[in-house]
């Protein structure tokens, strides 16, 4: 369902944000990488 997808996406973003913080990185670093690809 849509609600399940939202929950899974929230979990994914939470864990990604946590991992990035542990490595001293941020979502901005990811955005810069994506921008450099296009």
N, C-alpha and C positions, 0 to 999 in steps of 0.2 A: 504494500500500500504506500501511498504518498507519505503517510506518517512514519512508516518504517524507514523509508528512504531518508527522510529528514533526520531521524535518529541515527542512522548509520553514518550519514555525512557529518553530523555533529561530532560523533565519536572519532571519525577520521581526522577532522580538523583539530580536535582537542589533542589527540596523540601526536599529530604532526607539529603543532605549536609547542607542545612539551618537548619533543625531540629537538626541534630547532633551538629552543631556549637553552637546553642542556649543552648544545654545541656552540652557543654564543652567536646564533644566527636569528634571523627574523623573517617574517612573511615578505618584508621589503626586499630581502636578499633574493627570495624566490621570484618576486615580480621583476627585479632587474635582470635575472637570468632569462625569464620568459621574453622580456622586451628585446634582449640582445639576439634572440633567435629569430625575430621577425623584422 
